[in-house]
Amino acid sequence: HMTNQVVIRMAKDLKKASAKNNAPIWAKMAEYALKPSVARRHINLNRIGQLTKDADIVIFPGKVLGTGDIHHKITLCSFSISNSAATKILEKGGKLVSFSDVIEKNPTGKGVVLLG
């Protein structure tokens, strides 16, 4: 099963990044990544909007749904995202980035908002 391979590889990278940078946030993400998909969560834009502020770098270990709106610009990294959520984030000048991007730019996880 394709997805599992991707997730397992991602979890390995996250664990490596955690050890290398002494950043527990990545180990936590790896843990989330390896949970069975039934345990995966959803969060909607409305909620993200409430929990974040302008220019935040946000990580969510699950799927982001497009319900509601976000009124500020964020950089988002999630396991998956609906088209409507992606569109709304980009329309506000936000960015969608991969885990490797976030780790590269914020190796220690400092300044990263983990929504669990």
Secondary structure, 3 states (H helix, E strand, C coil): CHHHHHHHHHHHHHHHHHHHHCCHHHHHHHHHHHCCHHHCEEEEHHHHHHHCCCCCEEEEEEEEECCCCCCCCCEEEEEEECHHHHHHHHHCCCEECCHHHHHHHCCCCCCEEECC
